[in-house]
Amino acid sequence: MDIVFSKWVFAFSLSCCLIFSIALSVEGLHGNSKVRGVNLGGWLVIEGWIKPSLFDGIRNGDMLVQIKSVTLEKYVCAESGGGTDVSVTRDVASSWETFSVRCLPNLFLFNLVSAYEFQFRTSQGQFLTCDGEGCVVSATAKSPSTPETFEIERNNDSRVHIKLKSGTYLQATLGNQLTSDYPGMPGWDDNAATFEMAIVANNLHGDYQLANGYGHERAKERHRNTFITIEDFNFLYRHGINTVRIPVGWWIAFDPDPPAPFIGGSLEALDNALSWAEAYNIKCIIDLHAAPGSQNGMEHSASRDGTTDWPASDYISQTLDVIDFLASRYAKHPALLGIELLNEPSAATVPLDILVPYYKQGYQIVRKYSPTAYVIVCQRIGNADPLELYQANIGLHNIVVDLHYYNLFDTFFVNMSTVDNILFIYKSREAQLQALNNANGPLVFIGEWVNEWNVTSGTQKDYQDFGGAQLEVYNAASFGWAYWTLKNDRKHWDFEWNIRNNYLQLGNSPNMQIFNSLVLLGIIFAWLYLHHIL
């Protein structure tokens, strides 16, 4: 009896050792495994819509305004949208009469009642400028400095005074010009130096607006240390996620003291993320989500005022330096899977003949530090064909094209039913993926998708079907997929909420499938061993 028991103990121990040794070899993405990922959006690059409460303490952010003379009852207008004269002539405000307003860093702009500084930018991109006392304001400056900087005073309603840094106030003249020669200090009655300033849009809520609105000391205390923690990686691992895509901003390369108004600390957070990922056998894609000057004018690229300045050569050079920084720091990290060179460049403002050379240079920089790390290039958003990147010959090895699939953000999807949305996934998305998979070029990555749509009355079963259709089709992508995003105040965008509430059904966790298979293998091995020796 003791001999039989000892043999059982030996067999069980041997099978456990086998299981353990095989389990250790399942590290990262091996064999036929593909990316099964989640984005860590809204963390190291702020998007106010993901967590609106971040901006509760800021009265306003950078904004679009219209300025009206109280005496002439006319709007200030940049003729032709900019590049020429400024007049005070319009009865009704439209794009030429609308200015994006830049607040200068660290002035705690929206917590003051008076005496703060602005720069006004036209719809065509030029800045309002005035050379000094007695000048006529024009809209001709291509970049801002002191002549393009104005102090704004306001009372408790919408009335404002605009003055030069020297102290001279602007006024609307009877000749319908905007000049810097108002005599003395104006009151708040109806006078030539008093204007009404209306905020017509305040849609940007990104890193620039957060840091600029709170100021450095208050902004650095918020959000970053608590939004994503090691417990999130535990959750992802338990649900079969093997990769995280981590958006970062260009200022990470200047940590711990990035240019104002950006705040330090994102580099330490990224270091932590890779360490947490390594602990749970999760791989990381570092995604340059926000480039200097903004590659798409949106808040998630940290745009200052909604414009896209990135195609300028200086900004491209700075961006390549950021890629060099990231590649040199993380290329040898065991958790790194790849580096994404740029997120969502705009097709409307970033020409392909500028983007492709940037991608090629970025590829070479990554290869300088790693022969195997994946280099990921993102399709332009807007009117762009992903095949344009397949035909670009960006690199020879481990190149991936990132596509973002949303049944949103286009009037095409507005009136679609549940069935229409699901059929679109199977007919259009699946056909495109098959074509790209067969294109004999880069691997295909659905780097962003979400279990949300324009259907307003969808049931839980509808969401399960929609999510299931996406998973079935996107699983065919040769590189894999990543859900947008792990956490979000909008519940259907929130991966964790979807999983916990059974709106998105991933199926059995691959990690659990591997474990179960190994356990079964161990039991079979033990049985065969005992059968042989008994």
C-alpha positions in Angstrom: 0.0 0.0 0.0 2.8 2.4 0.9 4.6 1.6 -2.4 1.4 2.4 -4.4 0.8 5.6 -2.4 4.5 6.7 -2.9 4.1 6.0 -6.7 1.0 8.1 -6.8 2.8 11.0 -4.9 5.7 10.7 -7.3 3.4 10.7 -10.3 1.4 13.7 -9.1 4.6 15.6 -8.3 6.0 14.9 -11.7 2.9 16.0 -13.4 2.8 19.2 -11.4 6.4 19.9 -12.3 5.5 19.4 -16.0 2.6 21.7 -15.7 4.6 24.4 -14.0 7.5 24.2 -16.5 5.2 24.4 -19.5 3.2 27.3 -17.9 6.4 29.2 -17.5 7.2 28.9 -21.2 3.8 30.6 -22.1 5.3 34.1 -22.0 4.0 37.0 -24.0 2.7 36.2 -27.5 3.9 32.9 -28.8 3.0 30.5 -31.6 -0.3 31.4 -33.1 -1.2 33.9 -30.4 -2.3 37.3 -31.5 -2.9 40.6 -29.7 -6.0 40.4 -27.5 -5.7 43.9 -26.0 -7.2 46.8 -24.2 -6.2 50.5 -24.5 -5.3 52.4 -21.3 -6.9 55.6 -22.7 -7.5 58.7 -20.7 -4.5 58.0 -18.4 -1.2 59.4 -19.6 -3.0 61.4 -22.3 -6.1 63.1 -21.0 -9.4 63.0 -22.9 -12.0 65.0 -20.9 -14.9 63.0 -22.2 -13.6 59.8 -20.6 -13.6 61.4 -17.1 -15.3 64.8 -17.3 -15.0 65.4 -13.5 -11.3 66.1 -14.0 -12.3 69.5 -15.4 -14.9 70.4 -12.8 -12.6 72.9 -11.1 -11.8 74.8 -14.3 -14.3 77.6 -15.2 -13.5 77.3 -18.9 -10.8 75.9 -21.2 -9.3 77.2 -24.3 -12.3 78.2 -26.4 -13.9 79.7 -29.5 -15.1 83.3 -29.0 -16.9 86.0 -30.9 -16.3 89.7 -30.0 -18.8 92.5 -30.5 -18.4 96.2 -30.1 -21.1 97.6 -27.7 -21.1 101.0 -29.5 -21.1 99.9 -33.1 -23.0 96.8 -32.4 -20.8 95.0 -35.0 -18.6 91.9 -34.7 -14.8 91.9 -35.0 -14.0 90.2 -38.2 -10.8 88.7 -39.7 -11.4 89.5 -43.4 -11.1 86.4 -45.6 -10.7 84.3 -42.5 -7.2 85.7 -41.7 -4.1 86.9 -43.5 -5.2 90.4 -44.0 -7.1 93.3 -42.2 -9.4 93.2 -39.2 -12.6 95.1 -39.3 -15.5 95.7 -37.0 -18.3 95.5 -39.6 -20.4 92.4 -39.3 -24.0 92.3 -38.1 -23.9 88.5 -37.8 -21.0 86.3 -36.6 -19.8 83.3 -38.6 -16.4 81.7 -39.1 -14.5 84.9 -40.0 -15.8 86.4 -36.8 -14.9 83.5 -34.6 -11.5 83.2 -33.0 -9.8 80.4 -31.1 -8.4 81.8 -27.9 -5.1 80.7 -26.4 -4.4 81.2 -22.8 -0.7 81.6 -21.9 0.6 79.0 -19.5 0.6 79.2 -15.7 -1.6 82.3 -15.5 -4.5 80.5 -13.8 -6.7 82.1 -16.4 -10.1 81.1 -15.5 -9.9 81.6 -11.8 -9.3 85.3 -12.2 -11.8 88.1 -12.9 -9.5 90.4 -14.7 -6.0 90.9 -16.1 -5.1 87.7 -17.9 -3.5 87.1 -21.2 -4.8 85.8 -24.5 -3.7 85.2 -28.1 -6.4 85.2 -30.8 -6.2 82.9 -33.7 -8.3 83.1 -36.9 -10.0 80.3 -38.7 -7.2 80.3 -41.3 -4.5 80.0 -38.6 -3.1 83.6 -38.4 -2.9 85.5 -35.1 -4.3 89.0 -34.4 -1.3 91.3 -34.0 -0.6 94.9 -33.0 2.8 96.5 -33.1 2.2 99.1 -30.3 0.2 102.1 -29.3 -1.7 103.7 -32.2 -1.5 100.6 -34.4 -4.4 99.1 -36.5 -4.9 95.5 -35.5 -4.5 93.0 -38.4 -4.7 89.2 -38.7 -1.3 88.6 -40.3 1.0 87.0 -37.8 2.0 83.4 -38.5 3.2 82.7 -35.0 2.6 84.4 -31.7 5.0 86.5 -29.6 4.6 89.8 -27.7 2.7 91.8 -30.4 0.2 89.0 -30.6 -0.4 88.9 -26.8 -3.3 90.8 -25.3 -4.5 91.3 -21.8 -8.2 90.8 -21.2 -10.2 92.4 -18.4 -13.8 91.5 -17.8 -16.5 92.4 -15.4 -18.9 89.9 -14.0 -20.9 89.4 -17.2 -19.8 89.1 -20.8 -18.2 92.5 -21.2 -14.5 92.8 -21.7 -11.7 95.2 -22.3 -8.7 94.3 -24.5 -5.4 96.0 -24.1 -1.8 95.6 -25.1 0.8 94.5 -22.6 2.0 98.1 -22.5 -1.4 99.0 -21.1 -3.0 100.8 -24.1 -6.6 99.7 -24.7 -8.1 98.7 -28.1 -11.2 100.4 -29.4 -13.6 100.0 -32.3 -13.4 103.3 -34.3 -16.2 105.0 -36.2 -14.3 103.9 -39.3 -14.9 100.3 -38.3 -11.3 99.5 -37.5 -9.8 98.0 -34.3 -7.0 100.3 -33.1 -4.8 100.6 -30.0 -5.4 104.2 -29.1 -8.3 104.5 -26.6 -7.5 107.5 -24.3 -7.2 106.6 -20.7 -9.0 103.8 -18.8 -12.5 102.8 -20.0 -15.4 102.1 -17.7 -18.0 99.4 -18.2 -20.5 101.6 -19.8 -21.2 101.8 -23.6 -17.8 103.1 -24.9 -15.6 102.3 -27.8 -13.2 100.2 -25.7 -15.9 97.9 -24.3 -16.8 94.7 -26.1 -19.0 91.7 -25.5 -17.2 88.4 -25.7 -19.3 85.3 -26.2 -18.0 81.8 -25.8 -19.4 79.8 -28.7 -17.5 76.5 -28.2 -15.4 75.1 -25.5 -14.8 71.5 -26.7 -11.2 70.9 -26.0 -10.5 69.1 -22.7 -7.1 67.6 -23.0 -3.7 67.7 -21.2 -3.0 71.3 -22.3 -6.3 72.6 -20.9 -6.1 70.5 -17.7 -2.6 71.7 -16.8 -3.2 75.3 -17.9 -6.5 75.5 -16.2 -5.4 74.3 -12.8 -1.8 75.4 -12.8 1.1 73.1 -12.2 0.7 72.4 -8.5 -2.9 71.5 -8.6 -2.8 69.6 -11.9 0.0 67.3 -10.8 -2.0 66.0 -7.9 -4.9 64.7 -10.0 -5.7 61.4 -11.7 -2.5 59.8 -12.8 -1.6 57.9 -9.7 -5.1 56.4 -9.2 -6.7 55.9 -12.6 -4.7 52.9 -13.6 -3.1 50.6 -11.0 -1.5 47.1 -10.7 -5.0 45.7 -9.9 -6.1 46.6 -13.3 -3.4 44.4 -14.8 -4.6 41.6 -12.6 -8.1 42.1 -13.9 -7.0 42.1 -17.5 -4.9 39.0 -17.0 -7.7 37.1 -15.4 -9.9 37.9 -18.4 -7.5 36.7 -21.0 -6.0 40.1 -22.1 -2.4 39.6 -23.2 -1.6 43.2 -24.4 -2.2 46.8 -23.4 -1.8 49.8 -25.7 -0.7 52.7 -23.7 -1.2 56.2 -25.2 1.6 58.7 -24.2 2.2 62.4 -25.0 5.4 63.9 -26.5 6.2 65.7 -23.3 7.1 62.3 -21.7 10.5 62.7 -23.2 11.1 65.8 -21.1 10.1 64.2 -17.8 10.3 65.2 -15.0 10.2 68.9 -16.1 8.3 69.1 -19.5 7.6 72.5 -21.1 4.8 74.5 -19.6 2.0 73.9 -19.0 2.5 70.1 -19.2 3.3 68.4 -15.9 5.8 65.7 -15.1 5.2 62.2 -13.9 4.0 60.3 -16.9 7.4 58.6 -17.4 7.3 57.1 -13.9 3.8 56.0 -14.6 4.8 54.3 -17.9 7.7 52.6 -16.1 5.3 51.3 -13.6 2.9 50.1 -16.3 5.6 48.0 -18.0 6.6 46.5 -14.6 3.0 45.6 -13.8 2.6 44.1 -17.3 5.7 42.0 -16.9 4.4 40.7 -13.6 1.2 39.4 -15.3 2.8 38.3 -18.6 1.1 41.1 -20.5 2.8 42.8 -23.4 2.8 46.6 -24.0 2.4 48.8 -27.1 3.7 52.3 -26.4 1.5 54.6 -28.6 2.6 58.2 -29.3 -0.9 59.6 -29.0 0.0 63.3 -28.9 2.8 64.7 -31.1 4.3 68.2 -30.8 1.9 70.7 -32.5 -0.9 68.1 -32.7 -1.4 65.8 -35.6 -5.1 66.1 -35.7 -6.3 69.2 -33.8 -8.1 67.1 -31.2 -7.9 67.0 -27.4 -6.4 63.5 -27.4 -3.4 64.9 -29.2 -3.1 67.7 -26.6 -4.1 70.3 -29.2 -3.9 73.8 -27.8 -6.6 75.4 -29.8 -8.0 72.9 -32.3 -5.4 73.4 -35.0 -3.0 70.9 -36.5 0.6 72.2 -36.7 2.5 68.9 -36.6 3.4 68.7 -40.3 5.9 71.5 -39.8 9.5 70.2 -40.1 10.5 71.3 -36.6 7.7 69.4 -35.0 8.4 66.3 -37.1 12.1 66.5 -35.9 11.0 66.8 -32.3 8.6 63.8 -32.7 11.4 61.6 -34.1 13.5 62.6 -31.0 10.6 61.4 -28.8 10.5 58.1 -30.7 14.3 57.8 -30.2 13.8 58.4 -26.4 11.1 55.8 -26.1 12.9 53.2 -28.2 16.2 53.7 -26.4 14.5 53.4 -23.0 12.2 50.5 -23.5 13.5 48.4 -26.5 15.1 45.8 -24.3 12.2 45.7 -21.7 10.8 42.2 -21.6 7.2 43.6 -21.6 7.6 45.7 -24.8 5.8 44.4 -27.8 6.0 47.4 -30.1 6.0 51.2 -30.5 3.3 53.0 -32.4 4.8 56.0 -34.2 1.8 58.3 -34.3 -1.9 58.0 -33.4 -4.6 59.1 -35.9 -2.9 61.7 -38.1 -5.6 63.7 -39.9 -6.0 63.0 -43.6 -7.3 66.6 -44.0 -4.1 68.3 -42.6 -1.3 65.7 -42.7 -0.3 64.9 -46.3 0.8 61.4 -47.1 4.0 62.6 -48.7 5.0 64.0 -45.2 3.6 61.2 -43.1 5.3 58.3 -45.0 8.9 59.7 -44.7 8.2 60.3 -41.0 7.1 56.7 -40.6 10.2 55.4 -42.5 12.5 57.4 -40.3 10.7 56.3 -37.2 11.0 52.7 -38.3 14.8 53.1 -38.6 15.0 54.6 -35.2 13.2 51.7 -33.5 15.4 49.3 -35.5 18.5 51.0 -34.2 17.6 49.7 -30.7 15.6 46.5 -31.5 15.6 44.1 -34.4 12.3 42.6 -33.3 10.0 45.2 -31.7 6.9 45.7 -33.8 6.7 49.1 -35.5 3.1 50.2 -35.7 1.9 52.9 -38.2 -1.6 54.3 -37.9 -4.0 54.9 -40.8 -4.9 58.5 -41.3 -8.4 59.4 -40.0 -10.8 60.9 -42.4 -10.9 60.3 -46.1 -8.0 57.9 -46.4 -7.5 54.4 -47.7 -5.5 52.0 -45.5 -3.9 50.5 -48.6 -1.9 53.7 -48.9 0.3 52.5 -46.1 0.6 49.0 -47.6 2.0 50.5 -50.7 4.5 52.7 -48.9 7.3 50.2 -48.2 7.9 51.6 -44.7 10.0 48.7 -43.5 10.8 45.1 -44.0 10.3 43.4 -40.7 7.6 43.4 -38.0 5.6 46.3 -39.5 1.9 46.7 -38.4 -0.8 48.9 -39.8 -3.3 50.1 -37.2 -6.9 50.6 -38.2 -9.6 52.1 -35.9 -13.1 50.7 -36.4 -16.0 52.5 -34.9 -19.7 52.3 -36.0 -19.8 56.0 -34.9 -18.5 59.4 -35.9 -20.1 59.3 -39.3 -23.6 60.1 -40.5 -23.5 56.8 -42.4 -24.2 55.0 -39.1 -26.7 57.4 -37.6 -29.9 55.5 -38.5 -28.6 52.0 -38.5 -30.6 49.4 -36.6 -29.0 46.6 -34.5 -29.1 44.2 -37.5 -27.7 46.8 -39.9 -24.7 47.4 -37.6 -24.0 43.7 -37.3 -24.3 43.1 -41.0 -21.9 46.0 -41.6 -19.3 44.3 -39.5 -19.7 41.0 -41.4 -19.9 42.5 -44.8 -17.7 45.6 -44.9 -15.2 45.2 -42.0 -14.7 41.5 -42.7 -14.1 42.0 -46.4 -11.6 44.8 -45.8 -9.7 42.7 -43.2 -9.5 39.8 -45.6 -8.2 42.0 -48.3 -5.6 43.5 -46.1 -4.6 40.2 -44.6 -4.0 38.9 -48.2 -2.1 42.1 -49.3 1.3 40.5 -48.6 2.4 43.5 -46.6 2.2 44.7 -43.0 0.2 42.9 -40.3 -3.2 44.2 -39.6 -4.1 45.6 -36.1 -7.6 46.8 -35.0 -6.0 49.2 -32.5 -9.3 50.7 -31.4 -12.9 49.5 -31.4 -15.7 49.7 -28.9 -19.0 47.9 -28.0 -21.0 51.1 -28.7 -23.1 52.4 -31.5 -25.9 54.9 -32.4 -28.6 52.4 -31.5 -30.4 54.1 -28.6 -32.6 51.3 -27.4 -30.2 48.4 -27.5 -30.8 45.5 -25.1 -28.1 43.6 -23.3 -28.6 40.8 -25.9 -28.2 43.4 -28.7 -24.9 44.5 -27.2 -23.7 40.9 -26.8 -24.5 40.2 -30.4 -22.8 43.4 -31.7 -19.7 42.8 -29.5 -19.7 39.2 -30.5 -19.8 40.0 -34.2 -16.9 42.4 -33.8 -14.8 39.9 -31.8 -15.5 37.2 -34.4 -14.4 39.4 -37.3 -11.5 41.3 -35.6 -10.0 38.0 -34.3 -9.1 37.4 -38.0 -6.8 40.5 -38.0 -3.3 39.2 -38.5 -1.9 41.1 -35.6 -4.9 41.3 -33.4 -7.1 43.9 -31.7 -7.3 46.3 -28.7 -10.5 47.6 -27.1 -11.0 51.3 -26.5 -10.8 51.7 -23.5 -10.3 50.1 -20.1 -12.1 52.7 -18.0 -14.6 55.3 -19.1 -17.5 57.2 -17.5 -19.6 56.2 -20.5 -20.3 52.6 -19.5 -20.4 51.0 -22.9 -17.0 52.4 -23.7 -15.7 50.9 -20.4 -14.2 47.5 -21.0 -14.3 46.6 -17.3 -18.0 47.5 -17.1 -18.8 45.5 -20.2 -17.1 42.4 -18.8 -18.5 42.6 -15.3 -22.0 43.2 -16.6 -21.8 40.6 -19.3 -22.4 43.0 -22.2 -19.2 41.8 -23.9 -18.5 38.1 -23.9 -14.9 37.3 -24.6 -15.3 33.5 -24.2 -12.9 31.5 -22.1 -9.8 33.3 -21.0 -6.8 32.0 -23.0 -4.8 31.9 -19.8 -7.5 29.7 -18.2 -7.7 27.5 -21.3 -3.9 27.0 -21.2 -4.1 26.1 -17.5 -7.0 23.7 -18.0 -5.2 22.0 -20.9 -2.0 21.6 -18.8 -3.9 20.2 -15.9 -5.5 17.7 -18.2 -2.2 16.8 -19.7 -0.7 16.3 -16.3 -3.5 14.0 -15.2 -3.2 11.9 -18.4 0.6 11.8 -17.9 0.2 10.6 -14.3 -2.3 8.0 -15.3 -0.1 6.6 -18.0 2.9 6.6 -15.7 1.0 4.7 -13.0 -0.5 2.3 -15.4 2.9 1.5 -16.7 4.6 0.9 -13.3 1.8 -0.7 -11.3 
